[in-house]
Amino acid sequence: MTKSFSIPISRRDFMKIAGLTTAGIILSGNGDSPKTEAAEKVSGKSISYAGKKIPVLYDVDVCVCGGGPSGTAAAINAARNGMKVVLIERSIALGGLATLGCVYPFMDTHAPNSDTPYVAEIKSRLREKGIEPFDGVTQQTWHNPETLTLIYDEMCEDAGVNILYETVLVDALTSGKKITTCIVQTIAGLAAVHAKTFIDSTGDAYLSRTVGVPHERGYEKTGNNQPLSFRFEMGGIDIDRLYQYVAIELKEDWCKSKPPYFEIAEAMHRTQRYKLEDFMARGVESGEISQEEAEYMQAYSIIGKNGVMSMNFPEIPVKFKSTDPIDYSRAVAYGRKMMRNTAQYLIRHLPGFENAYISREAVMLGARESWRIIGKYYMVEDDYHNQSRFADAVVRTAWFIDAHGEKVSEKLPAGGFYEVPYRALISDKISNLIVTGRCISASFILQASMRIQPTCMSIGEAAGIAAAYGLKNNIAANQIEWDKIPASKRSYVSQG
């Protein structure tokens, strides 16, 4: 049993009654629970939900659910455009996988001139903090996780974004085709957030699914999700010695950059042949690591963290689905064993890792794909190959089709790109909802290309701008025509 504002309710009972409609909501101007005093000072309201009175923490213009790359961008840009914004984040740091999931660095879109103003600003702010994001060779953005969390906090504070940390979205209430309220679990218990426009940046389309937006999950042909990862960091690495072994002795030229910007990688059963494949295969032969553990291994030095690398493995077997709560939970323990076993193998045998140790584990699994909405426009693989252009495009990208376990490494010609339309961010079902990030309206294969963090940031940036524009001009979010917004106010103008 758990307690919420002194009223006991089990999780099972809560889920049974969480489907109550807005007909049962009663606004009240007072509250008698001392635990809600601080919240009531903000709004002076409470509502009746699931048979209990809960406080309304905020009544705002825009509510953004999820503080990952796209959600943070959406919140900041909505606030900068004059909106009162609240950002709901289930952890104590913004940035999502980039900061909490150890997903580092930002991959490059491979599309020319793809940086929207927000993305360019992030890179500029990294430089101001002493983190040079470019190595002069690759186009990746080598950030620093702890520096990035600070930058996001500063940007939100400057813009006036209200952040609710350690707050989880559990339900949403609707009236007609509009969302009226998000029900959240805070450190004090259940609470409500009212808003005029809502942005779903949960990564799993949770808000959208809660209010009945059509959606799908996994590969249409197999039902499989892309495999999860459990990333971590290792310290105590002699990166110069590692570079000497991999780049000089093994003559691996896959990564052209040099320390402090250095990466190693291997991925078996792909067209690319990596020099470290034999090294990992020897571990399988000796019984020190499993074939699953040897399939995929990648590591990047972290700028500003001497002797530390971000480890992009293990890749957890595809039998663990990112959309099944039991599978996901089992994947955590399974992945941690894979992590520890493979790390020990590197310490025993890989030059430069002799004194290494696991210094940090991600606090969330890396989900490359889970649920996706079906919106006004559904992006498909042909949009990638045909380099589709849209009048209402919000970003361009050319990251290759990177569907682990299904289809990898189909690249566009140099200078080629496709665009993502605003219509892929909205649906006919809910008029005041915009969706951002990896769960926009796209097929499994197309999503494998658009899911990288800079693209998701730009999508979130556009969502924040659109939300503000719609409210200022009395246009429903799902009726906004992005190309009708003055070009000077848009973050991206189609080149089509």
Salt bridges, closest charged atoms under 4 A:
GLU37 OE2 - LYS41 NZ 3.87
ASP59 OD2 - LYS45 NZ 3.44
ASP61 OD1 - LYS196 NZ 3.17
ASP108 OD2 - HIS110 ND1 3.30
ASP115 OD2 - LYS123 NZ 2.84
GLU121 OE2 - ARG80 NH2 2.78
GLU121 OE2 - ARG125 NE 2.89
GLU132 OE1 - ARG127 NE 3.07
GLU146 OE1 - LYS305 NZ 2.98
GLU146 OE2 - ARG360 NH1 3.55
GLU154 OE2 - LYS129 NZ 2.89
ASP158 OD2 - ARG125 NH2 3.82
ASP204 OD1 - ARG438 NH2 2.85
GLU216 OE2 - ARG372 NH2 2.85
GLU220 OE2 - ARG372 NH2 3.34
GLU233 OE1 - LYS305 NZ 2.84
GLU233 OE2 - ARG360 NH1 3.12
GLU249 OE2 - ARG241 NH1 3.19
ASP253 OD2 - LYS256 NZ 3.72
GLU277 OE1 - ARG273 NH1 2.58
ASP278 OD1 - ARG273 NH2 3.05
GLU288 OE1 - ARG348 NE 3.05
GLU288 OE1 - HIS349 NE2 2.72
GLU295 OE2 - HIS269 NE2 3.40
GLU315 OE1 - ARG368 NH2 3.71
GLU315 OE1 - HIS404 ND1 2.53
GLU361 OE1 - ARG336 NE 3.04
GLU361 OE2 - ARG340 NH2 2.80
GLU369 OE2 - ARG372 NH1 2.71
GLU381 OE2 - HIS385 NE2 3.05
GLU381 OE2 - LYS407 NZ 2.60
ASP392 OD2 - ARG423 NE 2.81
ASP402 OD1 - HIS404 NE2 3.28
ASP402 OD2 - ARG451 NH2 3.06
GLU410 OE1 - HIS385 NE2 3.12
GLU410 OE2 - LYS407 NZ 3.28
ASP428 OD1 - LYS376 NZ 3.78
GLU481 OE1 - LYS484 NZ 3.49
ASP483 OD2 - LYS484 NZ 3.55
